[in-house]
């Protein structure tokens, strides 16, 4: 059963990544071609959704979330040993904690649905249900009984910190984006060949430990090389990359992936067993790599996998196009928010939408976007 669940996790990981449009690991946005694991500046709170620019928000005064008794004549949400708890303060606290994230998802779904209607595209519950059934069919292919598929899906989502309801909203967003992108992207032979190199070329599996300073890097080096501590545990305790720290920093790096920084590819390819790399500076963070294993190229003719690679590329390029379009739609929509808390928080996020839309459009025009090959998931070794 353990082997079965591992294989299910591997199979479903790719589905979740596509369905959530650039993956839902912690809700972080990763620019196309950026290194997985590049962490934001430590201590800076961010509000984000998959594939959408993150925007800093003010640090909350924790006192405003503490329970309060209602003013005289105002209703209570509950009583604890006779002490009333304010209903209005409870609802305002919920807004501060979770309101912006849910509102943003609703806005995304609304503008996408409006765009589909304007384009004459019929996208609704039936199409979203079909997308969800596609996920469940993958579980069926792993011989998971029908009555267990939803519970297994919920468990896998929970490991990502996501609920089934959130996953269904992500599926709806993806379904709208794919519909809008139809006819706007095409896959070239050169892109298929590059995807072939990335997917079937040589790779290395590493522990990627991300830190902020050279002092932190020295600490990591001392723990691993001098005190001989387990690199996986060191990654869990010291890496600022919350996307994979819990997994011991495990990453698979395709050595033919041109979108990754050359310094990272060179360092990864030169790794030796039981040796920690020097600190590699990338996007304001420092990466220390520990070799787990080298994965040789797979000897399979391009002709046998070309059709599948092309279909995967087309799907992922549609999602990339759809993300740019979503950013543009939100940035240009007239949005009024009749709540001072949400209105203030959304103002900074809306500006980030506009900036991210311009950035992604410029990258696409300049041809700097990564070939969206189906890359191995961290920790699978596949």
QUIDA-V469323 format. One record per residue. RES is the residue in one letter. SS is DSSP state (alpha for helix, beta for strand, coil for the rest). PHI is phi in whole degrees, -180 to 180 (* if undefined). Layout:
BEGIN
{{RES:SS:PHI} {RES:SS:PHI}}
END
This chain:
BEGIN
{{X:coil:*} {X:alpha:-62} {X:alpha:-62} {X:alpha:-63} {X:alpha:-67} {X:alpha:-64} {X:alpha:-66} {X:alpha:-63} {X:alpha:-61} {X:alpha:-65} {X:alpha:-65} {X:alpha:-78} {X:alpha:-56} {X:alpha:-65} {X:alpha:-64} {X:alpha:-63} {X:alpha:-64} {X:alpha:-69} {X:alpha:-63} {X:coil:-89} {X:coil:57} {X:coil:82} {X:coil:76} {X:coil:-110} {X:coil:-64} {X:coil:72} {X:coil:76} {X:coil:-79} {X:coil:-94} {X:coil:-122} {X:coil:-61} {X:coil:-58} {X:coil:91} {X:coil:-76} {X:coil:-74} {X:coil:-59} {X:coil:101} {X:coil:-75} {X:coil:-96} {X:coil:-70} {X:coil:-57} {X:coil:-59} {X:coil:90} {X:coil:-97} {X:coil:-65} {X:beta:-133} {X:beta:-112} {X:coil:-155} {X:coil:-138} {X:coil:-55} {X:coil:74} {X:coil:-113} {X:coil:-56} {X:coil:-88} {X:beta:-129} {X:beta:-63} {X:coil:-126} {X:coil:-61} {X:coil:-68} {X:coil:-70} {X:coil:-74} {X:alpha:-59} {X:alpha:-64} {X:alpha:-72} {X:alpha:-98} {X:coil:-72} {X:coil:-63} {X:coil:-135} {X:coil:-85} {X:coil:-71} {X:coil:-66} {X:coil:-53} {X:coil:89} {X:coil:-93} {X:coil:-75} {X:beta:-107} {X:beta:-85} {X:beta:-166} {X:beta:-129} {X:beta:-121} {X:coil:52} {X:coil:87} {X:beta:-91} {X:beta:-79} {X:beta:-113} {X:beta:-64} {X:alpha:-70} {X:alpha:-65} {X:alpha:-68} {X:alpha:-62} {X:alpha:-67} {X:alpha:-66} {X:alpha:-66} {X:alpha:-60} {X:alpha:-62} {X:alpha:-67} {X:alpha:-80} {X:alpha:-130} {X:alpha:-64} {X:alpha:-64} {X:alpha:-61} {X:alpha:-70} {X:alpha:-59} {X:alpha:-62} {X:alpha:-63} {X:alpha:-64} {X:alpha:-64} {X:alpha:-57} {X:alpha:-64} {X:alpha:-68} {X:alpha:-69} {X:alpha:-68} {X:alpha:-63} {X:alpha:-61} {X:alpha:-65} {X:alpha:-65} {X:alpha:-62} {X:alpha:-62} {X:coil:-86} {X:coil:76} {X:coil:-97} {X:coil:-95} {X:coil:-127} {X:coil:-157} {X:alpha:-59} {X:alpha:-62} {X:alpha:-70} {X:alpha:-67} {X:alpha:-61} {X:alpha:-65} {X:alpha:-65} {X:alpha:-66} {X:alpha:-64} {X:alpha:-62} {X:alpha:-66} {X:alpha:-65} {X:alpha:-65} {X:alpha:-67} {X:alpha:-68} {X:alpha:-62} {X:alpha:-66} {X:coil:-93} {X:coil:66} {X:coil:-84} {X:coil:-56} {X:alpha:-56} {X:alpha:-71} {X:alpha:-100} {X:alpha:-67} {X:alpha:-63} {X:alpha:-60} {X:alpha:-65} {X:alpha:-60} {X:alpha:-63} {X:alpha:-66} {X:alpha:-66} {X:alpha:-66} {X:alpha:-61} {X:alpha:-65} {X:coil:-95} {X:coil:74} {X:coil:-127} {X:coil:-97} {X:alpha:-64} {X:alpha:-63} {X:alpha:-65} {X:alpha:-63} {X:alpha:-67} {X:alpha:-66} {X:alpha:-66} {X:alpha:-63} {X:alpha:-63} {X:alpha:-60} {X:alpha:-64} {X:alpha:-61} {X:alpha:-62} {X:alpha:-63} {X:alpha:-64} {X:alpha:-65} {X:alpha:-67} {X:alpha:-81} {X:coil:-58} {X:coil:88} {X:coil:-100} {X:coil:-133} {X:coil:-145} {X:coil:-103} {X:coil:-96} {X:alpha:-62} {X:alpha:-64} {X:alpha:-67} {X:alpha:-64} {X:alpha:-64} {X:alpha:-67} {X:alpha:-62} {X:alpha:-62} {X:alpha:-64} {X:alpha:-67} {X:alpha:-76} {X:alpha:-115} {X:coil:-81} {X:coil:-67} {X:beta:-141} {X:beta:-131} {X:beta:-101} {X:beta:-134} {X:beta:-96} {X:beta:-102} {X:beta:-104} {X:beta:-105} {X:beta:-131} {X:coil:-95} {X:coil:-130} {X:alpha:-70} {X:alpha:-64} {X:alpha:-64} {X:alpha:-64} {X:alpha:-65} {X:alpha:-64} {X:alpha:-61} {X:alpha:-63} {X:alpha:-64} {X:alpha:-65} {X:alpha:-85} {X:alpha:-86} {X:alpha:-95} {X:coil:-95} {X:coil:57} {X:coil:-79} {X:coil:-63} {X:alpha:-57} {X:alpha:-65} {X:alpha:-69} {X:alpha:-63} {X:alpha:-63} {X:alpha:-61} {X:alpha:-89} {X:alpha:-122} {X:coil:-74} {X:coil:-88} {X:coil:-83} {X:coil:-70} {X:coil:-69} {X:coil:-132} {X:alpha:-60} {X:alpha:-63} {X:alpha:-94} {X:coil:71} {X:coil:72} {X:beta:-70} {X:beta:-141} {X:beta:-111} {X:beta:-110} {X:beta:-73} {X:coil:-73} {X:coil:-101} {X:coil:-80} {X:coil:-69} {X:coil:-74} {X:coil:-79} {X:coil:-59} {X:alpha:-61} {X:alpha:-64} {X:alpha:-70} {X:alpha:-63} {X:alpha:-64} {X:alpha:-64} {X:alpha:-64} {X:alpha:-70} {X:coil:-96} {X:coil:-63} {X:coil:-121} {X:coil:-57} {X:coil:60} {X:coil:-136} {X:beta:-92} {X:coil:-70} {X:coil:-67} {X:coil:-69} {X:beta:-102} {X:beta:-79} {X:beta:-143} {X:coil:51} {X:coil:84} {X:beta:-121} {X:beta:-116} {X:beta:-111} {X:beta:-114} {X:beta:-109} {X:beta:-121} {X:beta:-70} {X:beta:-95} {X:beta:-165} {X:beta:-99} {X:beta:-111} {X:coil:-70} {X:coil:-63} {X:coil:-93} {X:coil:-86} {X:coil:-135} {X:coil:-64} {X:alpha:-58} {X:alpha:-60} {X:alpha:-80} {X:alpha:-118} {X:alpha:-60} {X:alpha:-63} {X:alpha:-65} {X:alpha:-63} {X:alpha:-65} {X:alpha:-65} {X:alpha:-64} {X:alpha:-61} {X:alpha:-62} {X:alpha:-63} {X:alpha:-72} {X:alpha:-68} {X:alpha:-62} {X:alpha:-66} {X:alpha:-64} {X:alpha:-62} {X:alpha:-63} {X:alpha:-68} {X:alpha:-61} {X:alpha:-65} {X:alpha:-63} {X:alpha:-58} {X:alpha:-65} {X:alpha:-62} {X:alpha:-65} {X:alpha:-62} {X:alpha:-98} {X:coil:-77} {X:coil:-86} {X:coil:-121} {X:coil:-114} {X:coil:-121} {X:coil:-91} {X:coil:-157} {X:alpha:-62} {X:alpha:-67} {X:alpha:-68} {X:alpha:-62} {X:alpha:-67} {X:alpha:-70} {X:alpha:-75} {X:alpha:-59} {X:alpha:-68} {X:alpha:-67} {X:alpha:-65} {X:alpha:-62} {X:alpha:-66} {X:alpha:-59} {X:alpha:-62} {X:alpha:-65} {X:alpha:-67} {X:alpha:-62} {X:alpha:-64} {X:alpha:-62} {X:alpha:-69} {X:alpha:-65} {X:alpha:-65} {X:alpha:-65} {X:alpha:-65} {X:alpha:-64} {X:alpha:-83} {X:coil:71} {X:coil:-93} {X:coil:-68} {X:coil:-66} {X:coil:-62} {X:coil:-78} {X:coil:-69} {X:coil:-77} {X:coil:-92} {X:coil:-61} {X:coil:-82} {X:coil:-58} {X:coil:95} {X:coil:-87} {X:coil:70} {X:coil:-104}}
END
